[in-house]
Amino acid sequence: MNDKDIVEMYWERDETAIKMSQEKYGSYCRSIAVNILSSPEDSEECVNDTWLRAWNAIPPQKPGKLSLFLGKITRNLAIDRFRQNKSLKNNGGEIALCLEELEECVSKGSFIEEGVVLKDLINRFLRELPEKNRRIFMYRYWYMMPVGEISEKTAASVGTVKMTLKRIRDKLKKYLEKEGVNI
């Protein structure tokens, strides 16, 4: 079943839409949650909450690309769960490493205070990157993948991935400074 049909089922309030979403995108959403949380139980809860959030969001929203819509919901739920767990247990994980790396080029408060502007600037910056570098950046900072997994996906050594990420962060920092973002 294609995404358009599934979205239409959500619009018609047909509960089969949830089942179709689970079948088509369950493992995709699960991998996003596991990369962030490193806990199968917490990840499964986030994925289950994704279907409820999608049910409540469609309508009024009508996503053009269902996979991205569901992935974003899962990612946001997983980050919220990570923050909750971190405040309770004060532990780290892949997300802590990713956020720490990004602090080199974007200050902690910037995401909240200048969110829309930053989003547009980062999207513009990413469009200027070569395809492989853009994928490496997205794997690390969107999907929160460990460097070793990125290395496998891109057929590059771990050292190459680390160096590429460092160079991209340096370029991003310079780009944001040039655009007037306070770092």
N, C-alpha and C positions, 0 to 999 in steps of 0.2 A: 504494500500500500504506500502511495507517495505522500509526502508531507502536506500537500495541499488538501488531500482527502482527510487526513488526520485533523488538520486545523478546522476543516469544515465540520467534522464530527464534534469537536469542542464547541464550536459555535452553535450547533444544534443540541448541545448538552447531552450528547450520546456518550455514556460511560465507556463504551468500547474504545474511545479515543485514548483513554489512559492505558488500557491493555496494549493497544497498538504502539503507543509511545514507549512503554516498557520493553516491548519486544524489539523495537527498532533501535532505541537509544539507551537502553538500560546499561549495557556494558560501557558505552561511551561516557555516560554520566558517572558511573561507578569509578571509572579510571580517573576522572577529574577529582572526585571526592577523596579517593585513596591517596592520590599524589599530595593533597593538601593535609589530610588528617592522619594518614598512616594507621588508621584503625578501621578494620572491616565493619565493626558494629556501628560506629559513628557514621561511616561512609554510607552504609545501607540505610540508616535513618535519613540522611540528607537526600539520598536518591528517592526514597519514598515520599519525603516532603516535597520534592521537585514536582511530582505528579499532582499533588494537591495545589501547589502554587500555580502550576500551569492551568489547572482547572479553574482556579479563581481569577486568573489573569486573562484567559481567553473565553469569551469576550471580556472586556472591550478591546484588548490588544489583538492584532492579527499579524503574527510574526511571518516575515517573508521567508526566513530560513529556520525551520523548526529546530534543527540540531543546535544552532547557535543560541537560540532562545532558551532551550532546555539546559544547555551547557552553562549558560550564564546564571540561570537560576541555581543550578547545582553548585557552581563555583561560589556564588554569594552565600548560599546556605553553609557550605563547608568552611568558608572563611569566618562566618559568624560563629560556627561551632568551634573552630580552632581558637578564636579569641576567648570564647566562653571556657573552653578547656584550659587554655593557657592561664587565664585568671584564676581558675580553680587549682590547677596542678603546677603552674609555672614551668611548663616544659616547652621544648622547641619543636623541631621538625623541619621539613623542607620549606614550608612557608616562611618560617622565621629567617632561614638562610636567604631566601629570595628577597624578602623585604629589607634585610640588612644590606644586601648587595645593591639594591636600588637606592638606598639612602645616600650612596656616594654621589648620585646625580640628581636626586629629588628629595627635598627635605621632608621630614615626617608629616608636618601639617599640610603640606601642599596638596595632597590628594583630596583632603576634605575641603580646604578653603578655596582651592582653585580647580576643583574637579573637572568642570566642563571645559575650561580653557586648556588644562593639561591634557585631557583626553584628545582634543582636537590637535594639539601640537604633537603629541606622541604618535597619533595616527599619521599625521603628515610626515613626521620623521621616519616612521616605519615604511611608508610607501617609497621613500627614497633609498632604502637599503636594498642590497641584492637579495634575491629570493631566499637563498640558503641562510643568510644572516637573519633575515626577518623570521624565518621558521625557527631558528635556534632561539631567538629572543622570545618568541611566542611560547615555545615549548617550556622555557624556563620561567617566564614571568606571568604567563596567562594560565598555563596548565600546571605550573609548579613542579615540573619534572626534575628528577635528580640529574646531575650532569652525566652520569654513566648511562642513563637511559637515553638522553639526548644524543650521546656519542653513538650508541647503537642505531638509533633512528636515522641519523645523518651520515653514517659511515665515516665519521671523523674521530680522531683520537680524543681522549678525555682532555689532554693538554690543549689541543686545538680548540675544543669547545670552550674551555675556560678562558683561553686567550681571546677568542672571538667575543665572548660575553663581556670581558673586560674592555675591549676596544669599543664595542657597541655602547656600553655604559659611558665611557669617556666621551664618545661622539654625542650621545644624548645629552650629557651634562653641558657640553659646549653649545649645542643647538638650543637648549632651553635658556642658557644664559644669554645667548644672542637674541632670543625672542623676549627677553626681559622678565623671565621667571626667576624669582629670588630663590637661590639655592642655600 
